[in-house]
Amino acid sequence: MFGAALALLALGYPVAFSFGAVSILFGAIAAYYEIVVDGFTLAFFMEEFLSMFSMMPFRIYGIMTNKILLAVPLFIFMGIVLQKSHLAQRLLEAMGTLFGNIRGGVAVSTILVGTMLAASTGVVGASVVAMGVISLPVMLKYGYNKPLACGTICASGTLGQIIPPSIILIILADVFAVPVGDLFQAAVIPSLILVGSYIAYVLIISYLNPTIAPAIIDENNDNKSKKIIKALKAIIPPITLIVIVLGSIFAGIATPTESASVGAVGALVLALLYKEFSINMMMEAARETVKVTAMVFAILIGATAFSLVFVYTGADGIVEDFMLGLPGEKWGFIILSMLIILFLGFFIDFIEISYIVVPILLPISQTIGIDPIWFAILIAMNLQTSFLTPPFGFSLFYLKGVAKNIKTTDIYKGVIPFILIQIVVLITIVVFPNIYGF
């Protein structure tokens, strides 16, 4: 089933329809083999086949009435509105004036802006494209190494997958049946350590090789206090929105869905303050939100059909017996599951992995007695890597789409150190969970 689904995806078929078609095909094969022993008749075949999908309407209804998943379109809308308000440009200009005069300063600024965009928009494509358009020309103009510049932008843009309010975390909260707020809180320390590791890497490599990321000389000779005031004017509004949205969740004042609605309204208010608001802009953001949300839910329905057939054939039992028989029990399961997710991340998107692979691993983790919050954060950190891994890392495509003069090999070379940093941070979460509060 997995092989057939990957083959269809490689041929370019839409994800949701690929998994749906594979489900129907293998469901028919399973129904045939179930009744062929007793003598095949079309009536018996149809009865067996339809019974396999008898729970499908209830599953779809449950998906469409899920209050946790309601936060997904609201956070997507918030991110798109902020992106259309040119938030990234304002933040990059502000950070560039503060850190540009140190080696690797523009790269550090890009990472910090990526962090703020992640916490306010969470839209990976928009973040990578915005920073690729604004930050990349500046870095190249001042002699930055191309792979470092590309790697920094791609890695910074993907921070929205682990920094709350992350769509991955909302989806995993639904799959694991744990509170979204608990996952958001658990992700804060790992995400900050990841950001710190990115910055440390840039500063160290810039110190060891002064030509790789030279400092930018301030030609305007602006007063330092003026720079700080100008930067604060750009930074304070989005930070305020982040504090309101995440603070209300962490304090228990509002549910993630309620906070998402506040964030959506707050994004419109910021657009008004930035004088970027218009009815056309809002309608455009709404249309894009509907497209992305429809894609997510279509994949979820296809994945649901896939899992129904998978369970019907008894494959989940085979996987569970294999996983429980691994040497090292808990650690053997953790290592193999992380390797599987990392490998699949090279080829398929985080949504498919979340709704197809994770539900297979979840019952096994519960049997072993693994903390669900800890396991969910491990998966989220691992899934973030899928945006950077060649050949199908989405961030690589986003950057290549706006950086016409950059070779694909430069982008691939640039992301490798950041992929390794992500893997190292993932390993530390596995080995030293107490440091992260688990």
KAMOZI-V390869 format. One record per backbone hydrogen bond with DSSP energy under -0.5 kcal/mol. CO is the residue of the C=O (numbers start at 1). NH is the residue of the N-H. E is the energy in kcal/mol with one decimal. If there is no record, write none. Layout:
BEGIN
CO_NH_E + CO_NH_E
END
This chain:
BEGIN
1_5_-2.3 + 2_6_-2.6 + 3_7_-2.1 + 4_8_-2.1 + 5_9_-2.2 + 6_10_-2.4 + 7_11_-1.4 + 8_13_-2.1 + 9_12_-1.3 + 14_18_-2.2 + 15_19_-2.4 + 16_20_-2.0 + 17_21_-2.8 + 18_22_-2.3 + 19_23_-1.9 + 20_24_-2.0 + 21_25_-2.6 + 22_26_-2.7 + 23_27_-2.1 + 24_28_-2.2 + 25_29_-2.0 + 26_30_-2.6 + 27_31_-2.4 + 28_32_-2.3 + 29_33_-2.3 + 30_34_-1.6 + 31_35_-1.3 + 32_35_-0.5 + 32_36_-1.9 + 35_38_-0.7 + 36_39_-0.8 + 41_45_-2.4 + 42_46_-2.7 + 43_47_-2.2 + 44_48_-2.4 + 45_49_-2.8 + 46_50_-2.8 + 47_51_-1.8 + 48_52_-1.2 + 49_53_-0.7 + 50_53_-0.6 + 51_54_-1.0 + 53_56_-1.5 + 55_59_-2.4 + 56_60_-2.7 + 57_61_-2.5 + 58_62_-2.4 + 59_63_-2.2 + 60_64_-2.5 + 61_65_-1.4 + 63_66_-1.3 + 65_67_-0.6 + 66_70_-0.8 + 68_71_-1.6 + 69_72_-1.3 + 69_73_-0.6 + 70_74_-1.0 + 71_75_-2.6 + 72_76_-2.3 + 73_77_-2.6 + 74_78_-2.3 + 75_79_-2.3 + 76_80_-2.4 + 77_81_-2.5 + 78_82_-2.1 + 79_83_-2.2 + 80_84_-2.4 + 81_85_-1.0 + 82_87_-1.7 + 83_86_-1.5 + 86_90_-1.7 + 87_91_-2.5 + 88_92_-2.7 + 89_93_-2.2 + 90_94_-2.1 + 91_95_-2.9 + 92_96_-2.5 + 93_97_-1.5 + 94_98_-1.0 + 95_99_-2.5 + 96_100_-1.8 + 99_102_-1.6 + 100_216_-3.1 + 102_105_-2.4 + 104_108_-2.5 + 105_109_-2.5 + 106_110_-2.3 + 107_111_-2.1 + 108_112_-2.5 + 109_113_-2.7 + 110_114_-2.6 + 111_115_-1.9 + 112_116_-2.1 + 113_117_-3.1 + 114_118_-2.1 + 115_119_-1.9 + 116_120_-1.1 + 117_121_-3.9 + 117_122_-1.9 + 122_124_-0.9 + 123_127_-2.2 + 124_128_-2.7 + 125_129_-2.4 + 126_130_-2.6 + 127_131_-2.4 + 128_132_-2.3 + 129_133_-2.3 + 130_134_-2.2 + 131_135_-1.6 + 131_136_-1.6 + 134_138_-0.7 + 135_139_-2.3 + 136_140_-2.6 + 137_141_-2.3 + 138_142_-1.7 + 139_144_-2.8 + 140_143_-1.5 + 145_149_-2.5 + 146_150_-2.7 + 147_151_-2.9 + 148_152_-2.4 + 149_153_-1.8 + 150_154_-2.5 + 151_155_-2.6 + 152_156_-2.4 + 153_157_-2.3 + 154_158_-1.1 + 156_159_-1.1 + 157_160_-0.7 + 158_161_-2.2 + 159_162_-1.7 + 159_163_-2.6 + 166_170_-1.7 + 167_171_-2.4 + 168_172_-2.9 + 169_173_-2.2 + 170_174_-1.6 + 171_175_-2.3 + 172_176_-3.2 + 173_177_-0.9 + 173_178_-1.7 + 179_183_-1.5 + 180_184_-2.7 + 181_185_-2.4 + 182_186_-2.2 + 183_187_-1.6 + 184_188_-0.6 + 185_188_-1.0 + 185_189_-0.6 + 186_190_-0.6 + 187_191_-2.1 + 188_192_-2.3 + 189_193_-2.5 + 190_194_-2.1 + 191_195_-2.4 + 192_196_-2.7 + 193_197_-2.2 + 194_198_-2.2 + 195_199_-2.4 + 196_200_-2.6 + 197_201_-2.3 + 198_202_-2.3 + 199_203_-2.7 + 200_204_-2.6 + 201_205_-2.6 + 202_206_-2.0 + 203_207_-2.0 + 204_208_-2.5 + 205_209_-1.7 + 209_212_-1.8 + 209_213_-0.6 + 212_145_-3.0 + 213_104_-1.9 + 215_217_-0.5 + 217_219_-0.9 + 223_227_-1.9 + 224_228_-2.2 + 225_229_-2.4 + 226_230_-2.6 + 227_231_-2.5 + 228_232_-2.7 + 229_233_-2.0 + 230_234_-1.1 + 231_235_-2.1 + 232_236_-3.0 + 233_237_-0.5 + 234_238_-0.5 + 235_239_-2.1 + 236_240_-2.7 + 237_241_-2.0 + 238_242_-2.5 + 239_243_-2.6 + 240_244_-2.4 + 241_245_-2.6 + 242_246_-2.9 + 242_247_-0.6 + 243_247_-1.9 + 244_248_-1.5 + 245_249_-1.0 + 246_250_-2.9 + 247_251_-2.4 + 248_253_-1.4 + 248_254_-2.0 + 249_252_-1.1 + 255_259_-2.8 + 256_260_-2.3 + 257_261_-1.7 + 258_262_-1.9 + 259_263_-2.7 + 260_264_-2.2 + 261_265_-2.0 + 262_266_-2.9 + 263_267_-2.3 + 264_268_-1.5 + 265_269_-2.1 + 266_270_-2.4 + 267_271_-2.2 + 268_272_-1.9 + 269_273_-2.4 + 270_274_-2.6 + 271_276_-3.0 + 271_277_-1.1 + 272_275_-1.2 + 278_282_-2.3 + 279_283_-2.6 + 280_284_-2.5 + 281_285_-2.4 + 282_286_-2.3 + 283_287_-2.4 + 284_288_-2.4 + 285_289_-2.2 + 286_290_-2.3 + 287_291_-2.2 + 288_292_-2.5 + 289_293_-2.8 + 290_294_-2.8 + 291_295_-2.0 + 292_296_-2.3 + 293_297_-2.6 + 294_298_-2.3 + 295_299_-2.2 + 296_300_-2.0 + 297_301_-2.0 + 298_302_-2.3 + 299_303_-2.8 + 300_304_-1.9 + 301_305_-2.0 + 302_306_-2.0 + 303_307_-2.5 + 304_308_-2.0 + 305_309_-1.8 + 306_310_-2.3 + 307_311_-2.6 + 308_312_-2.2 + 309_313_-2.2 + 310_315_-1.5 + 310_316_-0.7 + 311_314_-1.4 + 314_318_-1.4 + 315_319_-2.5 + 316_320_-2.4 + 317_321_-2.6 + 318_322_-2.2 + 319_323_-2.8 + 320_324_-2.7 + 321_325_-1.1 + 323_326_-1.3 + 326_329_-1.4 + 328_331_-1.7 + 329_333_-2.5 + 330_334_-2.5 + 331_335_-2.6 + 332_336_-2.2 + 333_337_-2.7 + 334_338_-2.2 + 335_339_-2.1 + 336_340_-2.5 + 337_341_-2.3 + 338_342_-2.4 + 339_343_-2.6 + 340_344_-2.8 + 341_345_-1.9 + 343_346_-1.5 + 344_347_-1.8 + 344_348_-2.9 + 346_392_-0.9 + 349_353_-1.8 + 350_354_-2.6 + 351_355_-2.0 + 352_356_-1.7 + 352_357_-0.6 + 353_357_-0.9 + 353_358_-2.3 + 357_360_-0.9 + 357_361_-1.7 + 358_362_-2.6 + 359_363_-0.7 + 360_364_-0.5 + 361_365_-2.2 + 362_366_-2.1 + 363_367_-2.0 + 364_368_-2.2 + 365_369_-1.4 + 365_370_-2.7 + 371_375_-2.5 + 372_376_-2.5 + 373_377_-2.0 + 374_378_-2.1 + 375_379_-2.2 + 376_380_-2.5 + 377_381_-2.7 + 378_382_-2.1 + 379_383_-3.0 + 380_384_-1.7 + 381_385_-1.0 + 382_385_-0.5 + 382_386_-0.7 + 383_386_-0.7 + 384_387_-1.6 + 385_388_-1.9 + 385_389_-1.4 + 387_395_-1.4 + 387_396_-0.7 + 389_393_-0.7 + 393_396_-0.7 + 393_397_-1.3 + 394_398_-2.5 + 395_399_-2.3 + 396_400_-2.2 + 397_401_-2.1 + 398_402_-0.8 + 399_402_-0.9 + 399_403_-2.0 + 402_404_-0.8 + 403_406_-1.3 + 407_411_-1.4 + 408_412_-2.5 + 409_413_-2.8 + 410_414_-2.1 + 411_415_-1.8 + 412_416_-1.1 + 413_417_-0.6 + 414_418_-0.5 + 415_419_-2.5 + 416_420_-2.3 + 417_421_-2.0 + 418_422_-2.2 + 419_423_-2.3 + 420_424_-2.5 + 421_425_-2.6 + 422_426_-2.4 + 423_427_-2.5 + 424_428_-2.3 + 425_429_-1.9 + 426_430_-1.7 + 427_431_-2.9 + 428_432_-3.0 + 432_435_-1.1 + 432_436_-0.7 + 433_436_-0.7 + 433_438_-2.4 + 434_437_-1.3
END
